[in-house]
């Protein structure tokens, strides 16, 4: 998701992923006006359940930090000595009639842990891992117009201890609602690399996943434009008739950027890749991907080389919590942490030991941090049975 330098697990990286809001205007915050109950609830997913006495709150939310510190809590001192347990979240919302012909998705940036989600009583799925982002389609189960919809989320962090650091509990990252046309760029649908980089000219390679779920035989065209930080276009590519109706397609394009501003830890210059899909003479989808143009290599003798210059990575291992604020994501608190790290001379960050919130990666791109983005604490060797 970041556009700077991201080190994945085994220190391999050159990919550019989409940021938290790739579709401004079509993806909106879904954090407001939830109901919460701490403890298990029979049939908590039932749309007719009376939740009027539940606590009203906005997300992100970490219920563990609201509890009492006690070394006897099942998480133990290694897990922060705070309570876990089970909690339920519910939200009532409306979808306008104008969206009836479109597709509606919900994205969770992270829920700790064992989350299960229902929409209007229909089970959407379970996500055991608490640090990964995920998406569900809501379209087939929605009520359009004035009739309310009920989304319910069960979060089960009762199996303890399950972490050797403070995890928090609940829907502790942001939630998003996306409404798009049936012709669209897929979820996390762009993969951008910079295979050739110099100060004179750089090549940007873009792979775009296009989904055409429409009934129309009209051709779908893909225009990809790279904008600089001042919103000036610096290159474009056009693909015609890229996906027939009822099909999914991967479209490969290359764009050459003359005299690029190269991303570095000292000058973290960012471009923006905009993918536009057109059908029947109108733009049906617009998808944005941040981009840092850079070249790097790890050399056994010279170390890490960025844009032809040897760079010493000076970094820290940072867990995802925000101290007294708990795990509920707060962008300004993350930014403040990175400001303090920059002030002490750091230019690197290891996300110990899990994928961080998308906001952290965006900040790292903008502030000039080289990121080792870990996937798991351990994989082949288990620490607990659950």
Buried (B, 14 or more C-beta within 10 A) or exposed (E): BBBBBBBBEEEEBBBBBBBBBBBEEBBEEBBEEBBBBBEEBEEBBBBEBEBEEBEEBEBBBBBBBBBEEEEEBBBBEEBBBBBBBBBBBBBEBEBEEEBEEBBBBBBBBBBBBBBBBBBBBEEBEEBEBBBBBBBBBBBEBBBBEEEEBBBBBBBBBBEBBBBEBBBBBBBBBBBBBBBBBBBBBBBBBBBBBBEEBBEEEBBBBBBBBBBBBBEEEBBBBBBBBBBBEEEEEBBBBEBEEBBEBEEEBEBEBBBBBEEBBBBBBEEBBBBBBBBBBBBEEEEBBBBBBBBBBBBBEEEEEEEBBBBEEEBEBEBEEBBBBBEEEBBBBBBEBBBEBBEEBBEEEBBBBBBBBBBBBBBBBBBBBBBBBBBBBBBEBEEEEEEEEE
